[in-house]
């Protein structure tokens, strides 16, 4: 399925899309995919970012509006443009549009308006999505505005959380050698590693894309270690296959700096700077951002793929991981004692 070029249609009970939907997908050269269950909708959204999701609420409004609300509650699927379609002689025809908006739909299209307005409402959904600067075009992850919003929501909630700033090491040199197309593939691969790990291991976690090779993921304190361990491990396993066999076997390639001096450029690694509210309180999102940037810069001074947790409020020092077995055991005991 082509990323960003698919229109997903779901109705319950199952039915074929009306002419309005078929004309819309044909006019925009979208692949129309009709699905039969809420579970299939969730599975598709977890694998790709469609151009639009249309949910028909005429048959069983409770099921369809519940699906809409679930899609919009999930930080990973909430950015998918979602339309609730209301048509026919449903006795709640006048109430359903408001219910659809309350469920989080980006637009509601109903038989209460003219055919021309229906088409325009669908057009507007795609236009808004196309100019939405808060979604990165390569990774389809939320951008800086939504990252800041997630910071603020976690601070307001008051529970323990960890903000993780991830950055690729030696990405520019890779991009210079292999070209921007391969560079985009690496960015997309990294986004999928972060998204899939956080989604599977940290309920309520969030992943955003600042831009370039910089990412943010926010998780609860209890999921910090397992997420970072898994992300680092997966990255180190998969990234060598982005290189040619010769470069992968050597573990480096020869590249020139701006002065023309030849250097050995090692394979890319991942540096993650982590800040938490476990040992300090934050009064503004800028504090979180500033400290995460500092920790990320420190992580990049260390060899290999690592994550660095700022625990200076407790220990007076920063801690880099993956550590030795002794350091790992010491860290776990310290975290247990401090919790």
N, C-alpha and C positions, 0 to 999 in steps of 0.2 A: 504494500500500500504506500503510495507516494505521500511523503510527509507534507502536510499543509495543503494538499490538493484533494481532500476527501470530505464529502458531506455525509454525516451519519444521521440516519432517520430511525426513530424508535416510536412505536405506538403500542399501547396495551389496552385491549387485546390486539394482537398483530394484525396489521392491514397494510395495503400498498400505499405508497405516498400519493397525495393528491396532485393534480395538474400543476398547482402553484409551485410545489417543491421540485417537480420534474423540470418545469421551465426554468427555474432558478439554477439548478445544477447544470443544465445544458447551456444556459447563457454564460456561465462562468467556467465552463469546461471542467467541472468538478466531478470526481468519481462518486457516484451515489451508492452508499452502502446501507442496506436495510437490515436492521438487527431485531432479534426477537425477544431478548431478555435484558433486564437491567444489568445482570452479571456480565453479559457480553459487551454492553456499553462501557462498563468500568474497565474491562480487559483491554478494549481497543484504546481507550483514553490513556491507559497506563503504558501502552506500547508506542503511541504516536500522538502528534498534535494535529487534529483535523482542522480544516478551514472553518467548519461550523457543525454544531450539533443541534438537530431539530427534534423536539420531543412533543408528540401530539397528545394532548391531555383530554381529548373529547370522550374517549371510551372509559378509562379508569383514572380520573384525575388524581386520586390519592396516591396511586402507584407512581404515576409520571411526575407529579410535583415532588414526591419524596425523593425520586431519583435526581431531579433537578437540584434540590437542596443539598443532597449528598455530593454531587459533582462540584457545587459551588463552595461547600465547606472545606473540601480537600485542597490544600495549597498547591498541589501538583496538577489538579485538573480544573481549578477555578478559572484559569486564564483562557480556557476553551470558550469561544463565542457560543452562547447557548440561547436558543429560541424556543419558547413554548408556543405551540400551535393549538388554537381553539377553533373548532368548526362544527357545523351541524346543528342539530336541534337540542343539544344538551340543556337540561333544565337550569343548569347553573352557568349558562353562557355569559351572563352579565357579570357574575362574580369571579369567574375563572381568570380573566386577565389580571385582576389585582392579586389573586392568589399566586399566579405565575411570577409576577414581579416580587412578591413577598418571598417566594422560594429562591430568589436570586437570579432569575433569568435576565439576560442582557436585553431581551426584547420579547414582546408578546404580540402575536399576529392572530387576529380573530375575525370571525365572520361579521362582527359588528361594524367593520369598516369596509370601504370599497376595495375592489380587486387591485386598483392602482395603488392604494395606500398599503395594502398587504405586500406588494412587490417592493415598494419603496422602503418599507420597514426591514425587509430581508436585505436589501442593498445596503442600508445604513449599518447593519451589523458587520458586514465585511469591510465597509469603509472605516468604521471605528477601529476594527481589529488591525487594519493595514497601517493606520497612523498611531497605533498604541506604542509609544516609545518605551513603555515599561516592560516590554517583552523582547528578549534578544532574538534577532532574526535567525541565527545559527542554531542555538540551543533551545529556543522557545521557553526559556526560563524567565521568571520575574526579574525585573531590573531594579535600579537603585531606589525608586520610590517605594516599591513593595518591600524591599529589604528593610528600609527605614521603618515602614509600617509594622513589619514583623518584630523588629527590635522594640518598638513602642508598646506593642500589644503584650509582649513577654514581660517587659518591665512593669506594665500596669497590672498584670496578673499576679505578680509577686512571687511566683514559684522559682525554684532554682533552674537556671538555664546556662547553656554554653554557646558562644558565638565563635564559629570557626572560619577563618579566612584562609582559603586555599589558593596557591599560586604555583604555576609550573616553573621549574628551573630549566634553563637552556632552551626555552621554547623559541626565542627569537632566532637563535642560531639554526635550529631545526627548520624554522619557517624559511630562512634565507637559503638553506641548502635544498630543501624538498619542494618549496613553493607554497603559495597561500592555500591551494586546494587541499594539500596534505595537512597543512596547519589547521584548516577548518575541521578536518576529520579528527585531529587530535583534540581540539576544543570540544567537539561533539562527543567523542568517546569519554572524555573527562566528565562532561555534564551527565552522561548516562551512568557512569560509575557512582557519582555523588548522589544523583537522584534515586537510583535503584537501591543503593545501600541505606540511605536515610529513610526512604519510604518503607523498606522492609524491616528495619531494625529499630526505628524511633517513631512511634505513633505521634502524630502532631508535629513532626519535624518539617523544616523548611529549607529549600535550596534556591538560591538566587545567583544571577550572573551579573557581576559588576560591569564586565566588559573585557575584551581581550582574553587573557589567560587567568583572570582573577574571578574567584567564586566565593560565595558566602554560604555556609550551611549552619542552621541553628537547631540544636537538639536539647533535650532535657539532660540534666547532669548524669542521670543514671545510664543514659545511652551513649555518653561521650566516648568512653574508652572503646567499646565494641564497634562503634561506627568508624572512628578514626583508624583503628587497627585494620578493619576490613577494607576501608578505602585505600590505605597505603599498600596493603597486600595486593589487592586487585590491580591497582595502578602499576605496580612494579612487575606484575605478571603479564599485563597486556601491552604496555607501552613499547617494549622492545620490538613487537611485531609491526610497529609503524615505520621501522627502519628497513633498509635493504639487508639481505642476509649477510653481506660482508661487514656492514657497519654494526649490525647486531652481534656478530661473532666477535668483532674487535672490541666492542663496548664503547666505541668512540668513533668520531670522524675528524678529519683535519679541516679546520676553518680559520678564516682570517678575521682579525679585529679591524677597527676603523683605521688603524695605522698600517694595515697590510701585514701585520705579524701573524704567522701561522701558529695556531694552538690546537691542542687536542680538545675536542668538544665532547664531553661525556654524554651518555644517553640521558634523556629527560628524567627528572625526579619531581616529587611533589612535596612542597613545604606548606605546612598548615600551622597558623598561629591561632591559639585558643585563649579566649577570655571568658570568665564566668562571674556570676554574682554570688558565688559560694563564700568568698572571703571579703567582698567589697560590694557596696551599693552604688548604683548608677542613677543619676538624676536626669540625664539627658542622653538621647541616642548618639550624639556627637562624641560623648565619652567612650561609648562602646566602640564606635568606629575607629577612633584615634588609637585606643589601646590595642584593638585587633590588628590594626596596620603595623603598630610597633612590634607585636609578637610575630607577625608574618615576616617582617624584615629580619628579626632575630633568627627565625627558623631557616631562612635562606642562607645564613652564614654557616650552617651545619651541613655535613656531607650526607648524601643519600636522601631518601624519602622519610620525612619525620613530621611529627606534630609536637608543638611546643605549648605547654599549658602554663599560663601565668598564675602562679600560686604565691606570689610575693607577699600577699597579705597574711599568709600562714607561715611560710618558710623563709621569706626574704630572698627567694631565688626562683628562677624559671626552671621548668623541667622539660627535657626533650625526650621524645619517644619515636620509634621503639627503642627502649634502653636495654642494657644487659639484663640477664635474668635476676641478678641481685637487685638492680635498681628497680626493676618491674615489681619484685616482691615488696621492696621498701615503699614504693609508690602506693601499691594497693593497701598496705597496712596503714599508711598515712591518711589515705582517703577514708578508710573505714573508721579510723580513730576520730577524724574530723567530722564525720557525718552524724 
